[in-house]
Amino acid sequence: MKVTVLASGSKGNSVYIEGSGGGALLVDAGISSRRIRSSVEACKGDISRVEGLCITHEHSDHIRGIDVLTRQCPMTVFGTGGTLAGGERNPEITGHRLSFPGSAGRGV
């Protein structure tokens, strides 16, 4: 297993986790989709291997890049029911309502 912190701090958080079987997971998407994709590439990862995105909570520094990222790279978004609902009710985060195209947006 390989864990890479792509960003950490008040300006954005995201972690890329790659399993030994080749699948990968993102935890949070608080930076731009472009920055997530370039950071994954820089650590020799592959964004196409990402099977899901786990959101820890709905603050903007954890979800800022979700909308564009999930449109460019369809994946299931996981979070608690409250986190997913809170993100969807918070349009000022990205300037419009969050959506999760190609994603089930599943609460856990």
C-alpha positions as CSV (number, residue, x, y, z in Angstrom):
1,M,0.0,0.0,0.0
2,K,1.2,3.5,-0.9
3,V,-0.2,6.6,0.8
4,T,0.6,10.0,-0.6
5,V,-0.6,13.3,0.9
6,L,-1.4,15.5,-2.1
7,A,-2.3,18.6,0.0
8,S,-2.8,19.3,3.7
9,G,-3.8,22.6,5.3
10,S,-6.4,25.3,5.4
11,K,-6.1,25.8,1.6
12,G,-7.0,22.3,0.7
13,N,-6.7,18.6,1.7
14,S,-6.4,15.5,-0.4
15,V,-4.7,12.0,0.0
16,Y,-4.1,9.4,-2.6
17,I,-4.0,5.7,-1.4
18,E,-2.9,3.0,-3.8
19,G,-3.4,-0.6,-2.9
20,S,-1.1,-3.5,-3.8
21,G,-3.8,-4.8,-6.2
22,G,-3.6,-1.7,-8.3
23,G,-6.9,0.0,-7.1
24,A,-6.8,3.4,-5.5
25,L,-8.8,5.7,-3.3
26,L,-8.8,9.4,-2.7
27,V,-9.6,10.9,0.7
28,D,-11.0,14.4,0.3
29,A,-10.8,16.7,-2.7
30,G,-10.1,20.1,-1.3
31,I,-7.9,21.2,-4.1
32,S,-8.6,21.7,-7.8
33,S,-9.2,18.7,-10.0
34,R,-6.2,19.8,-12.1
35,R,-3.9,19.8,-9.0
36,I,-5.2,16.5,-7.8
37,R,-4.6,14.9,-11.2
38,S,-1.1,16.4,-11.6
39,S,-0.1,15.5,-8.0
40,V,-1.3,11.9,-8.5
41,E,0.8,11.7,-11.7
42,A,3.8,13.3,-9.9
43,C,3.8,10.5,-7.3
44,K,3.7,7.9,-10.2
45,G,0.0,7.1,-9.5
46,D,-2.8,6.8,-12.0
47,I,-6.1,8.7,-11.5
48,S,-7.9,6.2,-13.7
49,R,-7.3,3.6,-10.9
50,V,-9.2,5.6,-8.4
51,E,-12.4,3.7,-7.5
52,G,-13.8,6.0,-4.9
53,L,-13.5,9.3,-3.1
54,C,-14.1,9.4,0.7
55,I,-15.1,12.7,2.1
56,T,-14.3,13.3,5.7
57,H,-16.5,16.3,6.2
58,E,-18.1,19.1,4.1
59,H,-15.8,22.0,4.8
60,S,-14.5,23.7,1.6
61,D,-10.9,22.7,2.2
62,H,-12.0,19.1,1.9
63,I,-14.6,19.3,-1.0
64,R,-13.6,22.2,-3.2
65,G,-12.6,20.1,-6.2
66,I,-15.3,17.4,-6.0
67,D,-17.6,18.8,-8.7
68,V,-15.0,19.1,-11.5
69,L,-13.1,16.0,-10.4
70,T,-16.1,13.7,-10.5
71,R,-17.2,15.1,-13.9
72,Q,-13.7,14.4,-15.3
73,C,-13.1,11.1,-13.5
74,P,-16.4,9.4,-12.6
75,M,-16.1,7.7,-9.2
76,T,-18.3,6.8,-6.3
77,V,-18.2,9.4,-3.5
78,F,-18.5,8.1,0.0
79,G,-19.2,9.9,3.2
80,T,-21.6,9.9,6.1
81,G,-25.2,10.9,5.2
82,G,-24.7,14.2,7.0
83,T,-21.5,15.0,5.2
84,L,-22.9,14.3,1.7
85,A,-26.1,16.2,2.5
86,G,-24.2,19.1,4.0
87,G,-22.0,19.4,0.9
88,E,-25.0,19.4,-1.4
89,R,-26.7,22.1,0.7
90,N,-23.6,24.4,0.6
91,P,-23.6,26.1,-2.8
92,E,-21.1,28.8,-1.9
93,I,-18.3,26.2,-1.8
94,T,-17.8,26.1,-5.5
95,G,-20.3,28.8,-6.6
96,H,-23.0,26.3,-7.5
97,R,-24.6,23.2,-6.1
98,L,-22.3,20.2,-5.8
99,S,-23.2,17.3,-7.9
100,F,-21.6,13.9,-8.2
101,P,-22.0,12.8,-11.9
102,G,-21.3,9.2,-12.5
103,S,-21.4,8.7,-8.8
104,A,-23.8,7.1,-6.4
105,G,-22.9,9.5,-3.6
106,R,-23.3,6.9,-1.0
107,G,-23.7,7.7,2.7
108,V,-22.0,5.3,5.1
